[in-house]
Amino acid sequence: MNFPLQKIAGHGTSYFRPDSNGFFGPNKADRSRIFQKDFHLGRIPWLTLSLIVLLSGVYIFWQGAGQQSLEQLLRSGARHPVLLFEAGEWWRLFSANFIHMSTWHLILNLIFLLNLGGPAESIFHRRDYALLLTGSACISSLISVCIESQISCGASGTIFGIWGGCSVFGIRYRDFLPLRYKRYFIGTVIPYALVALYMGFSFPGVDNWAHLGGLCSGIVLALNFKPRILGYDKSQRSVMVMVCLCLACVLAQAATPSYVPLTPKKLIQNPATSILIPRHWNKSYEKHNVQMQSFAYHNALGAGVGFEYKDSTSTQGLEQVVKQFISTELENYLTYQNIIGIAIEESDITTPEGLKLKSLSTRTREDQTINRRDYYLGLSNNKRIIISFQAPDWLWATYEPTFQRIVNNLRTGRTIEE
């Protein structure tokens, strides 16, 4: 039976038949001889060096070097479950790997990347190594946001993916490696990977699930790689997988609605009055009595919605309701804030029942964060209606469509007063 033959790159006229795994490669004796004679880690790791330059450039020119606040990290591209599953910003699965919290965070990751990425780029084909980087970054981020509920960023998930790939290579080819390289891949890489993983679980504030996800994804991916020294695999699997990962991210972003899923919330004392509430937001407070009914909900990033429905003391219409609200409740609130701007304007929004609303927008600075709060005021059968929204100013555009839907779908079930 004849088998097609393939030349080993860099081995003159040496040809060999497919092995038991279906790969074109030498038999065990030839493979051991090739590893002992020709295997080395002396190639220039251009892809790794380019990644190091890119990470450094992002930190210096995009983030701004120095200790980063949580808001700065999110604005730069860090990941958070709310921003992926609620806002549909799936591109953060990749961007978070380029963001770092501090200079030391960056330096530590660059050291590991150079020490591990250089050897990995030497032992694998570059497109396989590129898949190792891309796949580990994406999968580690996905596992992190599915389990962790905190802000997370950094290239450590990718680095643990390289760790997993190098570990697989060391174990798989331990019988063929020269002694000095066997000591590195078996005696150094694997113990250090386990120690780093253990230390991550020992210290608070470390995204251990990203580390574990990167390590597992690196192991799984590397099981399908063939070392560069054993010949060139003409399969385009690595390229296809990278394309599929990117397409999956794009499709997830397109499929996620641009607004938060909402669910109706009815008042206990007046079931005919209802307002839509974000489905997965947490309750801030809830009060019910004969004269006042109010409730509020918020998410983990500070976006919130509140609703108030109570008797009005004004007999002069909506204009007087707005003036009273500004002079009493809003003024008392803003007294304790660092006001950077306030605007009052009449809204052109009218509910399906014909309820006219006026809007009031405020911006305040709290703990180095600029927050925006919008109020929509209406009057129905001597009942004052106030819908309030709040969010960090940088996040407002993300939730504005959701806030607008809530206002547009307000239902009072009552006769509207002019």
Secondary structure by P-SEA (a helix, b strand, c coil): cbbbbbbccccccccccccccccccccaaaaaaaaaccccccccaaaaaaaaaaaaaaaccccccccccaaaaaaaccccccccccccccccccccccccccaaaaaaaaaaaaacaaaaaaaccaaaaaaaaaaaaaaaaaaaaaccccccccaaaaaaaaaaaaaaaaaaccccccaaaaaaacccaaaaaaaaaaaaaaccccaaaaaaaaaaaaaaaacccccccccccccaaaaaaaaaaaaaaaaaaaacccccbbbbbbbcccccbbbbcccccccccccccccccccccccccccbbbbbbbbbcccccaaaaaaaaaacaaaaaaccccccbbbbbbbccccccbbbbbbbbbbbbcccbbbbbbbbbbccccbbbbbbbbccccccccaaaaaaaaaaaccccccccc
